[in-house]
């Protein structure tokens, strides 16, 4: 007995393809282009820096944060695991880099113009 593709099967396939494309478009919009970097040390805000300006931020914890080419990364750390360095470069909100041993959080934030430098 031969199997035939019915009209309803084709309509169902088209609906599933459209739903998949729609879900991809919606979910890809959840990550937005970042505007600035917020560095927090031990729960206190250390500084906020524009993502558009290259800068090296040396923290008292032994961590060095580098902003370069619209991306931010942990350049160096004195922690044992170095997971914060392995995280690599980030550039989209709400991405973050976390160094648990030193309680350092580096976050990408969205469009905001409050660039204050609390510490260098």
KOLDREN-290521 format. One record per residue: x, y, z of N, C-alpha, C, O in turn; residue in three letters. Coordinates in steps of 0.2 Angstrom, whole numbers, padded with zeros to 4 digits, always signed. Atoms other than C-alpha are relative to their C-alpha. Example, Ala and Ser with C-alpha at 12.3 -4.5 7.8 and 13.67 -1.06 7.14 Angstrom:
<pts>
+0004-0006+0000+0062-0022+0039+0004+0006+0000+0009+0005+0003ALA
-0004-0006-0001+0068-0005+0036-0004+0005+0003-0001+0011+0004SER
</pts>
This chain:
<pts>
+0004-0006+0000+0000+0000+0000+0004+0006+0000+0009+0007+0004UNK
-0004-0006+0001+0007+0016-0006-0002+0006+0005-0008+0006+0007UNK
+0002-0005-0005+0008+0031+0007+0000+0007-0004+0005+0008-0008UNK
+0000-0006+0003+0003+0048+0001+0000+0006+0005-0002+0005+0010UNK
+0000-0006-0005+0006+0065+0008-0006+0004-0002-0008+0006-0008UNK
+0006-0004+0001-0010+0074+0010+0001+0007+0001+0006+0009+0003UNK
+0000-0007+0000-0014+0092+0009+0001+0002+0007+0004+0007+0009UNK
-0001-0002-0007-0016+0093+0028+0007-0001+0003+0009+0003+0007UNK
-0007+0001-0002+0001+0086+0030+0005+0006-0002+0009+0008+0002UNK
-0004-0005+0003+0009+0099+0019-0002+0007+0004+0003+0010+0006UNK
+0002-0006-0004-0001+0113+0029+0003+0000+0007+0006+0005+0009UNK
-0003+0001-0006+0005+0106+0045+0008+0001+0000+0010+0004+0005UNK
-0007-0001+0000+0023+0106+0040+0002+0007-0001+0007+0010+0002UNK
-0001-0007+0001+0022+0124+0034-0001+0004+0006+0003+0008+0008UNK
+0002-0003-0006+0014+0129+0050+0006-0001+0005+0008+0004+0009UNK
-0005+0001-0005+0028+0121+0060+0007+0004-0002+0010+0006+0002UNK
-0006-0004+0003+0042+0129+0049-0001+0007+0002+0004+0011+0004UNK
+0001-0007-0002+0034+0146+0052+0001+0001+0007+0003+0006+0009UNK
-0001+0000-0008+0033+0143+0071+0007+0000+0002+0009+0004+0006UNK
-0007+0001-0001+0051+0138+0071+0004+0007-0002+0008+0009+0002UNK
-0003-0006+0002+0056+0154+0062-0002+0005+0004+0003+0009+0006UNK
+0002-0005-0005+0046+0165+0073+0003-0001+0007+0005+0004+0009UNK
-0003+0001-0007+0053+0157+0089+0007+0002-0001+0010+0005+0004UNK
-0007-0002+0001+0071+0160+0082+0000+0007+0000+0005+0010+0003UNK
+0000-0007+0000+0067+0178+0078-0001+0003+0007+0002+0008+0009UNK
+0002-0003-0007+0059+0182+0095+0006-0002+0005+0008+0003+0009UNK
-0005+0001-0005+0073+0173+0105+0006+0003-0001+0010+0005+0003UNK
-0006-0004+0001+0087+0181+0096+0000+0007+0001+0005+0010+0002UNK
+0001-0007-0002+0080+0198+0100+0001+0001+0008+0001+0007+0010UNK
-0001+0000-0008+0082+0194+0119+0007+0003+0002+0008+0006+0007UNK
-0007-0002-0001+0101+0198+0118+0001+0007-0004+0000+0007-0010UNK
+0000-0007+0004+0103+0217+0114+0007+0002+0001+0011+0000+0005UNK
-0006-0003+0000+0118+0227+0110+0002+0004+0006-0003+0007+0008UNK
-0002-0003-0006+0127+0233+0125+0002+0007-0001+0005+0009-0006UNK
-0002-0007+0000+0131+0251+0129+0005+0002+0005+0010+0006+0003UNK
-0006-0001-0005+0142+0251+0145+0001-0006+0004-0003-0011+0004UNK
-0003+0005-0004+0151+0240+0157-0001+0002+0007+0001+0008+0009UNK
+0000-0002-0008+0147+0240+0176+0004-0006+0003+0003-0012+0002UNK
-0004+0005-0004+0160+0232+0187-0002+0001+0007-0003+0006+0010UNK
+0002+0000-0007+0154+0227+0205+0005-0005+0003+0007-0010+0001UNK
-0004+0004-0004+0166+0221+0218-0003-0001+0007-0004+0004+0010UNK
+0003+0001-0007+0160+0213+0234-0007+0003+0001-0008+0005+0007UNK
+0007-0003+0000+0142+0219+0230+0000+0008+0000-0006+0010-0001UNK
+0000-0007+0000+0148+0237+0229+0002+0002-0007+0006-0001-0010UNK
-0002-0002+0007+0148+0246+0212+0007+0004+0000+0008+0008+0003UNK
-0007-0002+0001+0166+0249+0207+0000+0006-0005+0004+0011-0005UNK
+0000-0005+0005+0163+0259+0191-0005-0002-0006-0007-0008-0007UNK
+0004+0001+0006+0153+0261+0175+0004+0003-0006+0006+0009-0005UNK
-0004-0002+0006+0162+0262+0158-0003-0001-0006-0006-0006-0007UNK
+0003+0001+0007+0157+0265+0140+0004-0006-0003+0010-0006-0003UNK
-0002+0005+0003+0159+0250+0130+0004+0002-0007+0008-0002-0009UNK
-0003-0002+0006+0165+0260+0115+0007+0003+0001+0010+0004-0004UNK
-0007-0002-0002+0181+0266+0124+0004-0005+0002+0003-0008+0007UNK
-0005+0005-0002+0196+0255+0125+0003+0002+0007+0005+0008+0008UNK
-0002-0001-0007+0201+0254+0144+0002-0006+0003+0000-0011+0002UNK
-0003+0006-0004+0211+0243+0156-0002+0003+0007+0000+0008+0009UNK
+0002-0002-0007+0203+0243+0174+0004-0005+0004+0002-0011+0004UNK
-0004+0004-0004+0215+0236+0187-0004+0000+0007-0005+0006+0010UNK
+0004+0000-0007+0205+0230+0203+0005-0002+0006+0010-0005+0004UNK
-0004+0001-0006+0212+0229+0220+0000-0008+0002+0004-0010+0006UNK
+0000+0008-0001+0207+0210+0220+0005-0004-0003+0006-0010-0002UNK
-0005+0004+0004+0221+0206+0208-0003-0001-0007+0000-0004-0011UNK
+0003+0001+0007+0209+0206+0193+0001+0006-0004+0001+0011-0002UNK
+0000-0006+0005+0211+0216+0177-0005-0001-0005-0005-0006-0008UNK
+0006+0000+0005+0196+0220+0166+0003+0004-0006+0005+0009-0005UNK
-0001-0004+0006+0199+0225+0148-0006+0001-0004-0009-0004-0006UNK
+0005-0001+0005+0187+0234+0137+0004+0002-0007+0009+0006-0007UNK
-0004+0000+0006+0193+0233+0119-0004-0001-0006-0007-0007-0006UNK
+0004+0001+0006+0184+0235+0102-0007-0002+0001-0010-0006-0003UNK
+0007+0001-0001+0167+0235+0109-0002-0006+0004-0008-0008+0005UNK
+0000+0006-0004+0170+0220+0120+0003+0000+0006+0008+0004+0007UNK
-0004-0001-0007+0175+0217+0138+0002-0008+0002-0002-0012+0000UNK
-0003+0007-0002+0185+0202+0145+0004+0001+0007+0006+0006+0008UNK
-0004+0000-0006+0194+0198+0161+0007-0002-0003+0008-0008-0005UNK
-0007+0001+0002+0212+0200+0156+0005-0004+0004+0008-0009+0002UNK
-0004+0004-0004+0220+0193+0171-0004-0001+0007-0008+0003+0009UNK
+0003+0001-0006+0215+0186+0188+0005-0004+0005+0009-0009+0002UNK
-0004+0004-0004+0224+0179+0203-0003-0006+0003+0000-0010+0008UNK
+0003+0006-0003+0211+0166+0207+0002-0006-0003+0006-0006-0008UNK
-0003+0006+0003+0215+0148+0205-0003-0003-0006+0000-0006-0010UNK
+0003+0003+0006+0202+0142+0193+0000+0003-0007+0000+0000-0012UNK
-0001-0004+0006+0203+0156+0181-0006-0001-0005-0006+0001-0011UNK
+0006+0001+0004+0185+0153+0175-0002+0007-0003-0005+0007-0008UNK
+0002-0007+0003+0182+0172+0173+0004+0001-0006+0001+0005-0011UNK
-0004-0001+0006+0196+0172+0160-0002-0004-0005-0003-0002-0011UNK
+0002+0005+0005+0190+0157+0152-0007+0002-0003-0009+0000-0009UNK
+0006-0003+0002+0173+0166+0150+0000+0003-0007-0004+0003-0011UNK
-0001-0003+0007+0180+0175+0135-0003+0007+0000-0004+0010+0005UNK
+0003-0007+0001+0174+0192+0128-0007+0000-0001-0010-0005-0004UNK
+0008-0001+0000+0156+0198+0130-0001+0007-0003+0003+0011-0002UNK
+0001-0006+0003+0148+0212+0121-0008+0002+0000-0010+0007-0002UNK
+0007-0001+0000+0129+0210+0123-0003+0000+0007-0001-0004+0011UNK
+0004+0000-0006+0117+0214+0137-0005-0006+0000-0008-0007-0006UNK
-0002-0001-0007+0113+0205+0149+0006-0005+0001+0006-0008+0007UNK
-0006+0004-0001+0130+0195+0147+0004+0002+0006+0004+0008+0008UNK
-0004-0002-0005+0141+0195+0162+0006-0005+0001+0006-0011-0001UNK
-0006+0004-0002+0158+0188+0169+0000+0001+0007+0000+0006+0010UNK
+0000+0000-0008+0159+0183+0187+0006-0004+0002+0008-0009+0000UNK
-0006+0003-0003+0175+0179+0197-0003-0001+0008-0003+0003+0012UNK
+0003+0002-0007+0167+0170+0213+0005+0001+0005+0004+0004+0010UNK
-0004+0000-0005+0183+0169+0223+0001+0008+0002+0002+0009+0008UNK
-0002-0007-0002+0186+0188+0222-0007+0005+0000-0006+0011+0002UNK
+0007-0004+0000+0167+0193+0221+0000+0006-0005-0002+0011-0003UNK
+0000-0005+0005+0169+0202+0205-0005-0001-0005-0005-0007-0007UNK
+0005+0001+0005+0155+0204+0193+0001+0006-0005+0001+0012-0004UNK
+0000-0004+0005+0157+0212+0176-0006-0001-0005-0007-0006-0007UNK
+0007+0000+0004+0140+0216+0167+0000+0004-0006+0003+0010-0005UNK
+0002-0005+0006+0135+0223+0150-0007+0002+0002-0011-0002+0003UNK
+0006-0003-0001+0121+0235+0152-0002+0003-0006+0002+0004-0011UNK
+0003-0003+0006+0109+0242+0139+0001+0007-0001+0005+0010+0003UNK
-0001-0007+0001+0107+0259+0133-0001+0004+0006-0007+0005+0009UNK
+0000-0004-0006+0111+0271+0147+0006+0005-0001+0011+0003-0003UNK
-0006-0005+0000+0122+0287+0148+0003+0002+0006+0007+0007+0006UNK
-0003-0002-0006+0127+0287+0166+0007-0004+0000+0008-0009+0004UNK
-0007+0002+0000+0146+0284+0164+0004+0003+0005+0006+0009+0004UNK
-0004-0003-0005+0154+0287+0180+0006-0004+0001+0005-0010+0001UNK
-0005+0004-0002+0171+0281+0185+0002+0001+0007+0004+0006+0009UNK
-0001-0001-0007+0172+0278+0203+0007-0001+0002+0009+0002+0007UNK
-0007+0002-0001+0189+0270+0203+0004-0002-0006+0000-0004-0011UNK
-0004+0002+0006+0203+0268+0191+0004-0006+0001+0008-0008-0003UNK
</pts>
